[in-house]
Amino acid sequence: MPAQAIQYLDVRWLPPPEPFEHIMDALNSLPDTDALQVLIHREPFPLYDVLRDGGFVWQVTAFENGNFEILISRAT
């Protein structure tokens, strides 16, 4: 089922582990049909294993300014 709504989360420039904590909090309250779009200042490689283990899929877009956009949704 495709995502019906996208929730946005900007965690750029927060010190570790705050970006991870904010992302996980948002995912824990994310409705099954929604997606989470995260804007972050570095690619969060450790997050990907957690997403995979939690049944999520994601798409990463890297920008020239060094920021990353990660669109996360539940695997169907």
C-alpha positions in Angstrom: 0.0 0.0 0.0 1.5 3.4 -0.9 2.1 6.0 1.7 -0.8 8.3 2.1 1.0 11.2 3.9 4.5 12.3 4.5 5.7 13.5 7.9 8.8 15.8 7.8 11.7 15.8 10.3 14.7 18.1 10.2 17.5 16.8 12.4 20.4 18.7 10.8 23.2 19.8 13.1 21.8 18.1 16.2 24.6 16.5 18.2 24.7 12.7 18.4 22.7 10.7 19.5 19.8 13.2 19.1 19.2 12.7 15.3 18.8 9.0 15.9 16.6 9.4 18.9 14.3 11.9 17.1 14.1 9.6 14.0 13.2 6.6 16.2 10.6 8.5 18.1 9.0 9.7 14.9 9.0 6.2 13.4 7.5 4.7 16.6 4.5 7.0 16.2 4.3 6.8 12.4 1.0 5.4 11.0 1.5 2.3 8.9 0.4 4.0 5.7 2.6 7.1 6.2 6.2 7.9 5.4 8.8 9.9 7.2 11.1 12.3 5.3 14.2 13.1 7.2 16.7 15.9 6.5 20.1 15.3 8.1 23.6 16.8 7.6 25.4 13.5 7.2 24.5 10.0 6.1 23.4 7.9 9.1 24.8 4.5 8.2 24.1 2.9 11.6 20.4 3.8 11.1 20.1 1.6 8.1 20.6 -1.7 10.0 18.0 -0.6 12.5 15.5 0.3 9.8 16.0 -3.0 8.0 15.6 -5.0 11.2 12.5 -2.9 12.0 10.7 -3.7 8.7 11.3 -0.4 7.0 12.5 0.6 3.6 14.2 3.8 2.6 15.4 5.9 -0.2 18.4 8.3 0.2 19.0 11.5 -1.8 22.4 13.2 -1.4 22.6 16.9 -2.0 25.6 18.9 -3.2 25.6 20.9 0.0 26.3 17.7 2.0 22.8 17.2 3.4 20.9 14.0 2.9 17.1 13.4 2.6 15.9 10.0 3.6 12.4 8.9 2.9 11.4 6.0 5.2 8.3 3.9 5.1 7.2 0.5 6.3 8.0 -2.5 4.0 4.9 -4.0 2.4 
